[in-house]
Amino acid sequence: MNKIITSGLVAAALLLALAFASLKLLPLVMPALAEEYYKPVFVNDETRNLFYFLHPVVLAFALAWFWNRFKGVLNGNWLMQGLEMGFIYLIVAIVPAMLIIYSAIDVSVGTIVTWLLYGFVQGTLAGIVFARMHA
């Protein structure tokens, strides 16, 4: 249980830093895609911004629990285990969520692709943290 909490905290800090960096870098790296976030389909209510930063913390602890439960199934070194964790998260959670979002909300394919990539990076980084800390 202690390893879940400790690695969950480390992964949460890393994923939180990724969320903040993504928020700051998106307009610089992909300005056209960043413009899409000004559409009315996205909530423009600053009182709800906390949820954007709460998401990586909740995700880190959920993935830490998952890792602890299924780590024996992941093979290879820490990098391969991290990549496999990212791929599992992508297939099990991100792809289904993106399919339903794309079918119901007016977002571009480019936005969906970046969200798929972002989710894969989140899962992979968390997996690498867990593989290194639970070794």
N, C-alpha and C positions, 0 to 999 in steps of 0.2 A: 504494500500500500504506500509506503514511504517513497519508493521509486516512481510510482505513478504521480504522486504529488510533486516531487522534485523535478522529474522530467517534464511534467505538465507545465510547471512554472517556467522552465527554461524555454520550452516550445512556445508557450504563450507570449513570452517576451520577444522571441524571434518573429513570430507571426504578427504580433502587434507592430513591430518595427517595419515589417514588410508592408502591412496595411497602410501605415503612415507614409512610407516611401512611395508606394504606388499612388497614393492620393496626390502627392506633391509632384511626382514625375510624369504622370499620365498627360497633363496638359503640355508639357515640354516635349515629350517623346511622340505622342499621337494627338495633336491638337484637334484634328477633325473628329476623332473618336470621342474626345473629351467634350466636344460640343453636343454630342448626343445626350449627355446627362442633363442638359437644360430643357429637354422635352418635358411636356406636362405629365408623361407617364411616370416620371421619377418624382418622389416626394421632395419638396423644397421647404422642409420644416426643420430648423436648426435644433429644436428641442429633441429630435429623434436621432441626431448625429451620434450620440453615445452608442447606439446599437451597432453602428459600423465598427466601432472599436471594441465592443463587447464580443462580437462574433469570433475574432481570432482566439480569444481567451477560452470561450466555450468550446470551440473546435479543438484547441490544443488538449484540453482535458478529456474530451470525447475520444480523440485519437489516442491519447495515452492509455485510456482504459482498453480500447480496441487492441492496441499494441500488446499490452500485458496479457490479454486473453488469447491472442493468435500469433504471438511472436515465434512460436515453434514451427510455424508453417513457412515463414519467410527464410529463404536460403541465401547464401553468399556473404560477402563482406558487408560492412556498414553502408557503403554507398549503394550496393545492389539491393540491400534490404530497404533502404530509404526510397529508392526508385520504385521498388515493388509496392511499398506502402502508398506512394503517390499514385501509382497506377490503379491500385485497389480502390482508393478513395475516389479517383476520377470515374471509374466504371460504376461503382456502387452508388455514389451520391451525386457527383457533379453532372455526368451525362444525363441521367434522368431528370434532374432539376432543370438543366438547360433546355431539354426538349419541351418540357411543360411551359417554361418561361417563353421560349420562342413561339410556341403555338398560341399563347394567350396575351402576350404583351408586345407592343410595337417597339422592338429593339432590332438592330441590324445583326446580320450574321457576324460581322466583325466584332461587335460587342460580345456576342455569345462565344466566339473563338477566344477572345482575350479572357473571358471568365473561365473557360475550360482550362486554359493555360495557367491562369492564376490559381485555380483549385489544385491542379497537378503540382505546382510549385509549393503550395501550402502543405499538401500531403507528403511530398518528398522531403521538404525541410524538417517537418515534424518527425517523419520516419528516420531521418539521419540522426536527429537529436536522440530519439529513443534507442536506436541501434548502438549509438556511442555510449549512452548513459546506462544501458541495461546489459552491456557486455560483461 
